[in-house]
């Protein structure tokens, strides 16, 4: 059952006051890659892509670096947040302005570096993320100030929260102007953000500045499990979306003194979407600024 048909049934049930008012909706829907719901999943999955935030380099085996990554999350306007029911419902997606996670980098033999990142399950503004990411990177060519490398990475994890029925929505009576979608309580939705990716990376050292860049292909496998009470229905719809994106990033890093360094980069990933009433695909990309403070142990 697609979301448009589901919405029609819900409305007819309200009007006729039929016994279906206690119905559990548990349909599973494979989304087109450019559906508004899929675009929102791609957007937030791209925010969490584990870039290197520095040039590829050979580290001493069993050396350790710890870091704190802070990335901006662009503010979405109303049209961009109109993703529910195939682009009919505005969702509350502007929860946090930044994405933060601690990272650990370990030097391994054969010039390989292991990069591990984790977003712990701490609730912020009604959203709780638990994302574990890992990457392996190795320089494959180095001459003078130039370095080229390869990087592979992946992530598993979830984001939980009242995404389809926010606490603000549920504070108004179902069907009222402040709650036209009939939310009876804050939802407990779950978004799975899993991906695998590979990147060609590079670096150039000029005086005391290390420049870096990367070109990546990313395969995303995402699920959105709805868990909402609306107009007497228990909506347990499962939305599935999977496909490829590509991205580029570039920036610079500097030693701040001692064992501390700072990295800054700009990230770009084109994301296709078809927003009704349009029937043609457009590019609504993710562009964000990423920073990381590192400390060599």
ABEGO torsion letter per residue (X at the ends): XBAAAAAAAAAAAAAAGBAAAABBBABBBBBBAABAAAAAAAAAAAAABBBAGEBBBBBBBGBBBBBBBBBBBBBBBAAAABABGGGABBBBABABABBBBBBBBBBBBGGBBBBBBBBBBBBBGGBBBBBBBBBBBBBABBBEABBBBBBBBBBBEBBBEBAABBAAAAABBBGBAABAAGBABBBBBBBBBBBBBBBBBBBBBBEABBBBBBBBBBBBBBBBBBBBBBGGBBBABBBBBBEBBBBBBBBBBBBAEEABBBBBBBBBBBBBBBBOABABBBBBBBBBBBBBBBBBX
